[in-house]
Amino acid sequence: MAAVGEVLEADRLLVGYAGTPVCGEVSFSVAAGEVLAVVGFNGAGKSTVVRTLAGRQDPLAGDVRVHRLPVALDAVMFRRQVAAVFDEDVFFPSLTVREHLLLVARGHSLDDPENAVEAELEFFGIADRAHVVPDALSSGQRRRLLLAAGFIRPSSLVFLDEPEQRLDPVMRDALSGRILERAGAGTAIVLVTHDPRLLVRTATSCLVIDEVVTTVDTERGAQIIAGT
Ligand SMILES: Nc1ncnc2c1ncn2[C@@H]1O[C@H](COP(=O)(O)OP(=O)(O)OP(=O)(O)O)[C@@H](O)[C@H]1O
């Protein structure tokens, strides 16, 4: 039985490709307002774990539950509750930056989508590129657009796969603040990261992906990232 407030639970989850696991079994839970950092060396299996948790690929074995229900990417509840920002440039080539965000804001029935979009454009520092199509953005600006699309919509669970990639230090700090703000409002967050500063500033616990998956405190998680 899940404890009150638990948003995401994995029980003896095994992830991988063509029947072959990429890491050890994963069991954990994340409650409302918690930030779970996921760390490990390149190729350890972090993205595979998070993609499986987010319903983007099927588990080899074990169980994942969101709000006590099995993961179902097509279910209305799942799409309303779960936001994910992965390292993938998925855009409509003929829609501008502003139009992408309006699409997400309207799709999630925000009260005042226009104002919400302007606020995200400002926050993510892309207001001056709002009128261009994604092809005309730098890679860091495309990353900011993806993050803005992830944060503009309501959600009770957010997956962030290396959100710090291609962000400058000022934007990384702003992102930490945003993660803390969302967690403070009760959102559960799963954060794959190679950035010890981001981890220490935001995470409440840390999962280390390896042949045996372990849970450590955030200080230890930061040391693992730093290789000490
Ligand atoms: N589509 C795929 N098919 C088969 N194997 C894959 C596929 N994607 C990833 N892998 C392999 O699975 C293993 C785990 O990859 P994954 O991307 O989950 O690692 P990661 O911990 O996120 O790495 P990084 O820190 O480099 O992002 C790697 O050995 C990788 O080569």
The ligand as a MOL file (V3000), in Angstrom:
LIG
                    3D

  0  0  0     0  0            999 V3000
M  V30 BEGIN CTAB
M  V30 COUNTS 31 33 0 0 0
M  V30 BEGIN ATOM
M  V30 1 N 17.7520 2.2450 -28.2490 0
M  V30 2 C 18.7070 1.5180 -27.6850 0
M  V30 3 N 18.9000 0.2400 -28.0520 0
M  V30 4 C 19.8440 -0.5210 -27.4770 0
M  V30 5 N 20.6830 -0.0880 -26.5100 0
M  V30 6 C 20.5520 1.1770 -26.1110 0
M  V30 7 C 19.5600 2.0520 -26.6760 0
M  V30 8 N 19.6550 3.2550 -26.0610 0
M  V30 9 C 20.6450 3.1460 -25.1670 0
M  V30 10 N 21.1940 1.9160 -25.1930 0
M  V30 11 C 22.2840 1.4070 -24.3670 0
M  V30 12 O 21.7760 1.2650 -23.0470 0
M  V30 13 C 22.7710 1.6200 -22.0900 0
M  V30 14 C 22.2210 2.6930 -21.1720 0
M  V30 15 O 22.0130 3.8670 -21.9320 0
M  V30 16 P 21.3700 5.1660 -21.2680 0
M  V30 17 O 21.1940 6.1660 -22.3550 0
M  V30 18 O 20.1920 4.7800 -20.4660 0
M  V30 19 O 22.5510 5.6150 -20.2920 0
M  V30 20 P 22.7340 6.9480 -19.4380 0
M  V30 21 O 23.1050 6.5320 -18.0650 0
M  V30 22 O 21.5310 7.8180 -19.5850 0
M  V30 23 O 24.0000 7.6010 -20.1470 0
M  V30 24 P 24.4990 9.1410 -20.3110 0
M  V30 25 O 24.9820 9.6190 -18.9810 0
M  V30 26 O 25.6130 8.9860 -21.2950 0
M  V30 27 O 23.3420 9.9500 -20.8460 0
M  V30 28 C 23.9970 2.0610 -22.8810 0
M  V30 29 O 24.9190 0.9870 -22.9390 0
M  V30 30 C 23.4410 2.3800 -24.2530 0
M  V30 31 O 24.4020 2.1650 -25.2520 0
M  V30 END ATOM
M  V30 BEGIN BOND
M  V30 1 1 1 2
M  V30 2 1 2 3
M  V30 3 2 2 7
M  V30 4 2 3 4
M  V30 5 1 4 5
M  V30 6 2 5 6
M  V30 7 1 6 7
M  V30 8 1 6 10
M  V30 9 1 7 8
M  V30 10 2 8 9
M  V30 11 1 9 10
M  V30 12 1 10 11
M  V30 13 1 11 12
M  V30 14 1 11 30
M  V30 15 1 12 13
M  V30 16 1 13 14
M  V30 17 1 13 28
M  V30 18 1 14 15
M  V30 19 1 15 16
M  V30 20 2 16 17
M  V30 21 1 16 18
M  V30 22 1 16 19
M  V30 23 1 19 20
M  V30 24 2 20 21
M  V30 25 1 20 22
M  V30 26 1 20 23
M  V30 27 1 23 24
M  V30 28 2 24 25
M  V30 29 1 24 26
M  V30 30 1 24 27
M  V30 31 1 28 29
M  V30 32 1 28 30
M  V30 33 1 30 31
M  V30 END BOND
M  V30 END CTAB
M  END
